[in-house]
Amino acid sequence: MNHRTMIYRSLRLRCPNCGEGRVCRGWFAMHEECDVCQLDFRREPGFYLGSIYINYGLTAVMLTVVCGPLVMSGAVSHWWMTPIALAFCAGFPMWFLRYARCLWLGLDQMIDGEAAARRRAQFGEIAADPSTADGESLDSKRPSADEPATTKESASSAQMCPFCHTTSEFPAEYAGNWTRCPACDNKMLIT
């Protein structure tokens, strides 16, 4: 996703991933996930505080660009401009809140998307487990459904994917090996 696409989708209040689903369900409320691509809009606590920087920055720039020259040139008295500027500083950020959140979410998705593409390019080229010299593929080390499970194989552990942050159960025998995340299909090292 490029910058233009991200800005276009954000200013339409659409999902930064697919561009179709709505992000906001009200003036101040957001959907929990995209109804089209199921992208999770819930992030860690405090994530959307970053949108305050976008909101504050645009408010300050607009106030400076519009009010500054009017007062400095003497076209408008500062006695008139002060209540207008205060009303603008109170109203504009409330109106722009949804757009700032969508821009922040889009920026995060764009940066994460580029990083995930680099990781896929880096790890996608690894076709074999580095510990095997004969080039045996990673998927061939998994037990088939016909093989009986031993007590060591029946133990499992939860592992969180570093790419999509979903938690999946993996057999204990996968520890120390590379495998694919069932949710996002990225290769990850099982610890």
Backbone as CSV, one residue per row, in Angstrom:
resi,resn,N_x,N_y,N_z,CA_x,CA_y,CA_z,C_x,C_y,C_z
1,MET,0.853,-1.172,0.000,0.000,0.000,0.000,0.896,1.231,0.000
2,ASN,0.579,2.173,-0.875,1.378,3.396,-0.926,0.710,4.508,-0.105
3,HIS,1.364,5.649,-0.041,0.878,6.755,0.789,-0.471,7.283,0.299
4,ARG,-0.620,7.406,-1.008,-1.869,7.946,-1.548,-3.055,7.048,-1.213
5,THR,-2.864,5.751,-1.370,-3.935,4.808,-1.062,-4.302,4.883,0.413
6,MET,-3.289,4.950,1.267,-3.534,5.021,2.705,-4.309,6.292,3.057
7,ILE,-3.913,7.428,2.518,-4.589,8.689,2.815,-6.004,8.674,2.243
8,TYR,-6.169,8.170,1.028,-7.495,8.118,0.406,-8.454,7.257,1.224
9,ARG,-7.995,6.067,1.636,-8.853,5.186,2.431,-9.153,5.794,3.799
10,SER,-8.170,6.443,4.394,-8.368,7.032,5.723,-9.348,8.198,5.683
11,LEU,-9.246,9.040,4.667,-10.143,10.182,4.575,-11.566,9.769,4.191
12,ARG,-11.731,8.566,3.679,-13.067,8.013,3.422,-13.572,7.221,4.630
13,LEU,-12.757,7.143,5.701,-13.077,6.395,6.922,-13.288,4.922,6.613
14,ARG,-12.424,4.367,5.768,-12.505,2.967,5.366,-11.329,2.192,5.929
15,CYS,-11.449,0.880,5.901,-10.408,-0.023,6.391,-9.119,0.208,5.611
16,PRO,-7.984,0.347,6.286,-6.732,0.575,5.568,-6.241,-0.664,4.816
17,ASN,-6.743,-1.828,5.178,-6.298,-3.066,4.538,-7.029,-3.315,3.223
18,CYS,-8.363,-3.283,3.242,-9.142,-3.612,2.040,-9.763,-2.396,1.377
19,GLY,-9.962,-1.307,2.103,-10.561,-0.105,1.546,-12.068,-0.164,1.418
20,GLU,-12.688,-1.224,1.911,-14.141,-1.386,1.764,-14.889,-1.222,3.082
21,GLY,-14.434,-1.889,4.136,-15.143,-1.876,5.409,-15.053,-0.535,6.108
22,ARG,-16.087,-0.219,6.856,-16.127,1.034,7.612,-15.360,0.873,8.927
23,VAL,-14.607,1.907,9.288,-13.841,1.889,10.533,-14.693,2.406,11.693
24,CYS,-15.459,3.480,11.456,-16.228,4.112,12.524,-17.690,3.703,12.448
25,ARG,-18.284,3.472,13.608,-19.714,3.166,13.648,-20.518,4.321,14.221
26,GLY,-19.844,5.336,14.651,-20.491,6.530,15.191,-19.493,7.675,15.208
27,TRP,-19.894,8.771,15.843,-19.002,9.933,15.869,-17.719,9.643,16.641
28,PHE,-17.829,8.942,17.765,-16.652,8.654,18.586,-16.367,7.163,18.719
29,ALA,-17.232,6.307,18.200,-17.080,4.852,18.368,-16.528,4.217,17.092
30,MET,-15.713,3.182,17.293,-15.126,2.448,16.172,-15.599,1.003,16.210
31,HIS,-15.657,0.384,15.037,-15.926,-1.047,14.974,-14.724,-1.790,15.544
32,GLU,-14.936,-2.999,16.041,-13.824,-3.784,16.581,-12.981,-4.401,15.478
33,GLU,-13.606,-4.721,14.345,-12.872,-5.286,13.209,-13.593,-4.925,11.924
34,CYS,-12.888,-5.080,10.816,-13.464,-4.790,9.502,-14.478,-5.873,9.164
35,ASP,-15.646,-5.480,8.698,-16.662,-6.466,8.360,-16.389,-7.147,7.020
36,VAL,-15.406,-6.664,6.254,-15.071,-7.267,4.965,-13.860,-8.196,5.087
37,CYS,-12.735,-7.674,5.597,-11.491,-8.475,5.648,-11.124,-8.926,7.062
38,GLN,-11.910,-8.585,8.064,-11.707,-8.958,9.466,-10.395,-8.443,10.047
39,LEU,-9.879,-7.320,9.553,-8.712,-6.691,10.163,-9.124,-6.172,11.528
40,ASP,-8.351,-6.506,12.546,-8.668,-6.108,13.914,-8.278,-4.649,14.120
41,PHE,-9.267,-3.803,14.445,-9.006,-2.394,14.713,-8.614,-2.162,16.162
42,ARG,-8.832,-3.164,17.022,-8.443,-3.030,18.428,-6.936,-3.262,18.511
43,ARG,-6.259,-2.318,19.037,-4.812,-2.429,19.223,-4.526,-2.417,20.716
44,GLU,-3.255,-2.336,21.048,-2.902,-2.308,22.464,-3.423,-1.025,23.098
45,PRO,-3.615,-1.041,24.415,-4.116,0.159,25.091,-3.203,1.352,24.827
46,GLY,-3.794,2.458,24.491,-3.035,3.672,24.228,-2.592,3.830,22.791
47,PHE,-2.933,2.883,21.927,-2.486,2.955,20.533,-3.004,4.217,19.852
48,TYR,-4.272,4.511,20.024,-4.876,5.638,19.322,-4.503,6.993,19.916
49,LEU,-3.706,7.014,20.981,-3.194,8.289,21.487,-2.289,8.948,20.444
50,GLY,-1.701,8.144,19.574,-0.864,8.696,18.506,-1.651,9.557,17.543
51,SER,-2.958,9.291,17.426,-3.781,10.112,16.524,-3.921,11.539,17.046
52,ILE,-3.673,11.739,18.329,-3.731,13.089,18.895,-2.673,13.976,18.249
53,TYR,-1.512,13.412,17.937,-0.453,14.192,17.296,-0.890,14.683,15.923
54,ILE,-1.577,13.825,15.178,-2.087,14.230,13.862,-3.136,15.320,14.040
55,ASN,-4.055,15.110,14.958,-5.145,16.052,15.186,-4.614,17.406,15.673
56,TYR,-3.753,17.372,16.655,-3.187,18.613,17.198,-2.340,19.325,16.153
57,GLY,-1.525,18.561,15.429,-0.651,19.163,14.422,-1.426,19.877,13.334
58,LEU,-2.465,19.230,12.815,-3.258,19.866,11.763,-4.013,21.085,12.306
59,THR,-4.513,21.009,13.520,-5.204,22.152,14.128,-4.244,23.332,14.273
60,ALA,-3.049,23.081,14.754,-2.066,24.154,14.941,-1.632,24.758,13.613
61,VAL,-1.419,23.914,12.608,-0.999,24.424,11.296,-2.103,25.278,10.680
62,MET,-3.339,24.792,10.726,-4.443,25.555,10.139,-4.654,26.874,10.873
63,LEU,-4.558,26.852,12.186,-4.725,28.077,12.966,-3.624,29.080,12.642
64,THR,-2.401,28.616,12.524,-1.269,29.488,12.228,-1.356,30.055,10.819
65,VAL,-1.713,29.205,9.862,-1.755,29.640,8.464,-2.900,30.626,8.210
66,VAL,-4.038,30.416,8.861,-5.199,31.274,8.607,-5.200,32.495,9.517
67,CYS,-5.098,32.283,10.820,-5.246,33.399,11.762,-4.014,34.296,11.825
68,GLY,-2.845,33.719,11.739,-1.609,34.502,11.851,-1.534,35.639,10.846
69,PRO,-1.660,35.349,9.553,-1.576,36.442,8.573,-2.709,37.470,8.709
70,LEU,-3.921,37.032,9.097,-5.030,37.976,9.251,-4.771,38.970,10.376
71,VAL,-4.241,38.492,11.485,-3.961,39.383,12.616,-2.737,40.241,12.327
72,MET,-1.708,39.650,11.758,-0.460,40.389,11.488,-0.666,41.498,10.453
73,SER,-1.537,41.255,9.480,-1.768,42.276,8.451,-2.712,43.372,8.933
74,GLY,-3.396,43.141,10.026,-4.324,44.128,10.553,-5.703,44.029,9.932
75,ALA,-5.953,43.007,9.124,-7.260,42.832,8.488,-8.325,42.508,9.519
76,VAL,-7.952,41.794,10.567,-8.889,41.430,11.619,-8.221,41.753,12.955
77,SER,-8.981,42.349,13.853,-8.463,42.680,15.170,-8.273,41.405,15.982
78,HIS,-7.257,41.408,16.818,-7.026,40.231,17.651,-8.165,40.013,18.643
79,TRP,-8.938,41.077,18.935,-10.086,40.937,19.825,-11.188,40.106,19.173
80,TRP,-11.289,40.168,17.865,-12.261,39.339,17.142,-11.701,37.960,16.845
81,MET,-10.436,37.925,16.588,-9.826,36.652,16.182,-9.695,35.682,17.354
82,THR,-9.524,36.163,18.560,-9.332,35.283,19.717,-10.535,34.369,19.964
83,PRO,-11.765,34.860,20.039,-12.881,33.928,20.248,-13.090,32.995,19.049
84,ILE,-12.830,33.501,17.845,-12.959,32.630,16.659,-11.921,31.519,16.714
85,ALA,-10.691,31.853,17.074,-9.623,30.850,17.164,-9.911,29.845,18.272
86,LEU,-10.428,30.309,19.411,-10.770,29.387,20.500,-11.898,28.443,20.099
87,ALA,-12.903,28.955,19.399,-13.994,28.096,18.926,-13.467,27.068,17.920
88,PHE,-12.580,27.514,17.039,-11.986,26.590,16.068,-11.160,25.514,16.776
89,CYS,-10.375,25.911,17.777,-9.529,24.951,18.514,-10.362,23.957,19.312
90,ALA,-11.581,24.315,19.672,-12.441,23.385,20.401,-13.246,22.506,19.445
91,GLY,-13.701,23.066,18.334,-14.589,22.330,17.434,-13.892,21.461,16.400
92,PHE,-12.839,21.986,15.793,-12.188,21.239,14.716,-11.614,19.897,15.181
93,PRO,-10.896,19.821,16.310,-10.372,18.515,16.736,-11.468,17.486,17.030
94,MET,-12.617,17.945,17.518,-13.726,17.012,17.763,-14.251,16.450,16.444
95,TRP,-14.369,17.313,15.426,-14.840,16.870,14.123,-13.803,15.979,13.436
96,PHE,-12.528,16.317,13.564,-11.464,15.618,12.841,-11.001,14.351,13.552
97,LEU,-11.520,14.046,14.734,-11.071,12.901,15.520,-11.142,11.593,14.738
98,ARG,-12.247,11.317,14.058,-12.403,10.071,13.298,-11.358,9.968,12.198
99,TYR,-11.111,11.078,11.512,-10.141,11.075,10.415,-8.720,10.880,10.944
100,ALA,-8.414,11.504,12.080,-7.081,11.347,12.678,-6.848,9.900,13.100
101,ARG,-7.879,9.266,13.674,-7.741,7.856,14.066,-7.546,6.968,12.844
102,CYS,-8.301,7.236,11.789,-8.154,6.435,10.566,-6.787,6.655,9.915
103,LEU,-6.296,7.891,9.941,-4.958,8.151,9.410,-3.891,7.428,10.228
104,TRP,-4.026,7.452,11.548,-3.064,6.768,12.415,-3.098,5.253,12.178
105,LEU,-4.298,4.687,12.074,-4.447,3.259,11.804,-3.887,2.910,10.428
106,GLY,-4.150,3.758,9.436,-3.621,3.528,8.093,-2.110,3.603,8.048
107,LEU,-1.543,4.561,8.768,-0.080,4.682,8.827,0.528,3.440,9.470
108,ASP,-0.077,2.972,10.547,0.406,1.760,11.206,0.305,0.553,10.276
109,GLN,-0.808,0.426,9.573,-1.008,-0.700,8.668,-0.026,-0.633,7.499
110,MET,0.242,0.570,6.999,1.181,0.729,5.884,2.592,0.338,6.315
111,ILE,3.016,0.791,7.490,4.362,0.463,7.976,4.459,-1.027,8.288
112,ASP,3.440,-1.588,8.961,3.453,-3.023,9.255,3.391,-3.859,7.985
113,GLY,2.649,-3.393,6.985,2.549,-4.123,5.728,3.883,-4.186,5.003
114,GLU,4.617,-3.063,5.003,5.930,-3.054,4.371,6.911,-3.937,5.139
115,ALA,6.846,-3.889,6.462,7.738,-4.728,7.273,7.401,-6.204,7.087
116,ALA,6.108,-6.529,7.017,5.711,-7.929,6.805,6.148,-8.413,5.436
117,ALA,6.075,-7.544,4.424,6.519,-7.935,3.082,8.025,-8.198,3.074
118,ARG,8.787,-7.378,3.811,10.231,-7.620,3.900,10.515,-8.941,4.629
119,ARG,9.748,-9.207,5.703,9.945,-10.465,6.423,9.580,-11.655,5.552
120,ARG,8.464,-11.535,4.790,8.079,-12.632,3.903,9.138,-12.862,2.845
121,ALA,9.718,-11.776,2.312,10.764,-11.915,1.309,12.009,-12.558,1.919
122,GLN,12.319,-12.195,3.145,13.506,-12.747,3.795,13.310,-14.208,4.167
123,PHE,12.185,-14.527,4.827,11.972,-15.880,5.301,11.319,-16.771,4.264
124,GLY,10.701,-16.194,3.248,10.080,-17.000,2.206,11.104,-17.740,1.364
125,GLU,12.330,-17.220,1.313,13.379,-17.868,0.532,13.964,-19.072,1.255
126,ILE,13.719,-19.198,2.561,14.236,-20.330,3.317,13.306,-21.500,3.081
127,ALA,13.730,-22.425,2.260,12.877,-23.561,1.916,13.174,-24.773,2.778
128,ALA,14.276,-24.763,3.454,14.645,-25.928,4.245,15.049,-25.497,5.646
129,ASP,14.926,-26.431,6.571,15.343,-26.192,7.938,16.865,-26.079,7.955
130,PRO,17.431,-25.033,8.525,18.878,-24.883,8.530,19.597,-26.028,9.255
131,SER,18.912,-26.743,10.115,19.577,-27.806,10.855,19.712,-29.096,10.041
132,THR,19.005,-29.203,8.906,19.121,-30.406,8.086,20.029,-30.127,6.910
133,ALA,20.976,-30.967,6.709,21.943,-30.776,5.631,21.418,-31.285,4.299
134,ASP,20.459,-32.202,4.316,19.995,-32.776,3.055,18.896,-31.950,2.390
135,GLY,18.507,-30.821,2.965,17.529,-29.943,2.338,16.097,-30.406,2.528
136,GLU,15.835,-31.209,3.528,14.487,-31.680,3.795,13.609,-30.479,4.162
137,SER,12.404,-30.411,3.606,11.566,-29.239,3.823,11.031,-29.224,5.248
138,LEU,10.590,-28.041,5.652,10.064,-27.874,7.006,8.793,-28.676,7.208
139,ASP,7.921,-28.682,6.220,6.647,-29.357,6.360,6.800,-30.870,6.420
140,SER,7.922,-31.412,5.901,8.104,-32.861,5.940,8.444,-33.357,7.341
141,LYS,8.840,-32.449,8.243,9.153,-32.860,9.614,7.900,-32.995,10.468
142,ARG,6.759,-32.501,9.966,5.524,-32.615,10.717,5.012,-34.046,10.653
143,PRO,4.447,-34.551,11.728,3.910,-35.902,11.698,2.631,-35.936,10.871
144,SER,2.434,-37.023,10.148,1.205,-37.161,9.372,0.078,-37.600,10.290
145,ALA,-1.141,-37.529,9.780,-2.303,-37.885,10.582,-2.336,-39.385,10.877
146,ASP,-1.672,-40.208,10.041,-1.682,-41.656,10.215,-0.698,-42.130,11.279
147,GLU,0.331,-41.322,11.578,1.338,-41.729,12.551,0.784,-41.621,13.958
148,PRO,1.055,-42.609,14.805,0.585,-42.507,16.188,1.381,-41.446,16.943
149,ALA,0.701,-40.736,17.789,1.351,-39.683,18.576,1.951,-40.291,19.829
150,THR,3.172,-39.904,20.137,3.810,-40.349,21.362,3.512,-39.330,22.449
151,THR,3.939,-39.623,23.650,3.656,-38.706,24.754,4.386,-37.383,24.556
152,LYS,5.579,-37.419,23.954,6.307,-36.193,23.709,5.575,-35.345,22.662
153,GLU,5.022,-36.007,21.640,4.336,-35.285,20.582,2.970,-34.776,21.037
154,SER,2.376,-35.430,21.999,1.044,-35.021,22.402,1.066,-33.747,23.251
155,ALA,2.205,-33.436,23.847,2.300,-32.196,24.610,2.353,-31.034,23.631
156,SER,1.693,-29.952,23.970,1.692,-28.795,23.080,1.916,-27.537,23.907
157,SER,2.303,-26.490,23.195,2.514,-25.219,23.858,1.937,-24.114,22.989
158,ALA,1.510,-23.055,23.637,0.956,-21.915,22.914,2.100,-21.023,22.450
159,GLN,1.984,-20.526,21.233,3.002,-19.659,20.645,2.292,-18.497,19.967
160,MET,2.731,-17.260,20.243,2.131,-16.106,19.599,2.925,-15.748,18.357
161,CYS,2.224,-15.553,17.248,2.856,-15.186,15.984,3.351,-13.738,16.075
162,PRO,4.610,-13.463,15.717,5.107,-12.089,15.791,4.556,-11.196,14.684
163,PHE,3.905,-11.788,13.684,3.393,-11.004,12.563,1.947,-10.589,12.761
164,CYS,1.068,-11.544,13.073,-0.361,-11.228,13.197,-0.841,-11.238,14.641
165,HIS,0.026,-11.625,15.587,-0.253,-11.608,17.028,-1.383,-12.551,17.439
166,THR,-1.610,-13.616,16.668,-2.572,-14.630,17.095,-1.821,-15.733,17.818
167,THR,-2.474,-16.364,18.773,-1.860,-17.433,19.542,-2.365,-18.765,19.006
168,SER,-1.431,-19.682,18.736,-1.770,-21.001,18.215,-1.066,-22.062,19.031
169,GLU,-1.643,-23.248,19.049,-1.051,-24.394,19.740,-0.180,-25.167,18.756
170,PHE,1.035,-25.520,19.183,1.938,-26.313,18.380,2.453,-27.480,19.215
171,PRO,2.660,-28.653,18.594,3.212,-29.785,19.342,4.600,-29.456,19.878
172,ALA,4.961,-30.107,20.953,6.256,-29.846,21.597,7.415,-30.175,20.679
173,GLU,7.235,-31.087,19.750,8.330,-31.473,18.843,8.681,-30.360,17.861
174,TYR,7.845,-29.342,17.717,8.126,-28.228,16.815,9.128,-27.246,17.412
175,ALA,9.396,-27.344,18.695,10.278,-26.391,19.372,11.636,-26.351,18.689
176,GLY,12.100,-25.140,18.404,13.379,-24.944,17.759,13.317,-25.045,16.243
177,ASN,12.145,-25.279,15.667,11.998,-25.404,14.220,11.168,-24.260,13.660
178,TRP,11.300,-24.062,12.364,10.502,-23.067,11.663,9.226,-23.728,11.182
179,THR,8.107,-23.019,11.308,6.832,-23.486,10.783,6.007,-22.280,10.364
180,ARG,4.891,-22.527,9.713,4.034,-21.439,9.247,2.898,-21.188,10.233
181,CYS,2.590,-19.925,10.432,1.468,-19.543,11.289,0.174,-19.949,10.595
182,PRO,-0.743,-20.627,11.288,-1.991,-21.018,10.643,-2.882,-19.838,10.274
183,ALA,-2.703,-18.690,10.908,-3.564,-17.538,10.640,-3.071,-16.690,9.471
184,CYS,-1.767,-16.365,9.442,-1.260,-15.451,8.410,-0.288,-16.103,7.436
185,ASP,0.078,-17.354,7.661,0.941,-18.139,6.774,2.367,-17.591,6.685
186,ASN,2.800,-16.807,7.659,4.197,-16.360,7.721,5.012,-17.397,8.473
187,LYS,6.290,-17.550,8.100,7.154,-18.481,8.805,7.584,-17.873,10.122
188,MET,7.547,-18.726,11.160,7.939,-18.277,12.486,8.709,-19.380,13.193
189,LEU,9.589,-18.993,14.089,10.395,-19.930,14.857,9.638,-20.287,16.113
190,ILE,9.438,-21.586,16.333,8.734,-22.050,17.522,9.736,-22.165,18.657
191,THR,9.427,-21.524,19.783,10.352,-21.562,20.926,9.821,-22.469,22.006
